[in-house]
Amino acid sequence: MAKPPAPPRPTVDLPAHDARVRLTRKRRKVVFRKLRALDPKPLAEAAAEEHAAVFARVRCGDCARCCQTISPIFTDRDIPKVARAVGLRPAEFTERYLRLDEDHDYVLKGSPCPFLGDDKSCMIYDDRPKACREYPHTDSPRQRQLLDLTERNVEVCPAAYEVVERVARRLLGLGFEEGEGGAGRG
């Protein structure tokens, strides 16, 4: 007997995500403030579980918004690896593609990422920087320390938004939408 086809993956509706982000800004601040007050271990465990559930059905390549709008940090380990992947010496790669940001980290000179294909595929996928491999960082065991970054990432990444909202519902009993959950305004 033939295996039934897998259900289609949901499409990413970026305009709807952007509208949700705009409408929930104040509520998200309350949620993130309450998440910061939680014990780090249950927060990290819940985030990892919700991340796995969301990413079991979401494929980043269907969106690639992060690649279109933000730059990863390129570490000293990333630069030679990515340079080799694109056939350049590290110094040439750095000169051509990177700049130092205000925190003295190497980031791309501009966006979208120059290694993002027209089909939203990553041309350096196997050699991509650590920050790209770990994005949106919602499964990190250091979730509490990364909440400032995660708070910014939910504005870019629909999957990160969903992960954090699921964590908030699970641990706090409230979501990003006004009137959700039982905790009220914080």
Phi, psi and omega in degrees: 000135182286144178288133179295148180295149178294146177296148181295146176287146178294146176278154181270120179258088184295320176300322178294320177299313180300321178295316178299318180300314180296317184286338186250011185306309182295316181295320179298323178299318177297313181300313182294324176300317180289324177296323179296336181275352183282158173297134185299323186293307178297327177297312180295320179295314179296318180297317180297318180293316180290324175301312181299319180295316181291314184282356172289339181237353179253134177246117184306324182297344176285344184244295181058024181298323179302319181292336182272341191233334183231160179251139172283163169279136175257114180278172177299335176280325182291318189302308180297324181294313180291320178302314179299319181297330180256009174076031180236157169285153182306319180295321178294317179300313181299314180298318185284320192245340190244161172217160174272130178272186183295340177265007181066032173258147174280127177225167178296149179292333181200181177227155004290168178302132181293350181257010177270121180284166179300333179269014181070016177271153180268122181286346179239028189312311183291341182241014184297156181299157179305319180300324177289318180298326185266349182299139007267020174069014183283354176251012181289139174293346178261033187307318183297319179292339183262008185297328177297315178295316180298322179299322176287322183294329180295338177284335181265316193252113178301325180291319178298319177304312182294318179302309184293321178297319178295320177297316181296318177297318184291314186266332184247344183075022177215153179244192183279336183281141177301141177083354178280148174073182185250002187272347179068196180282144184266000000 
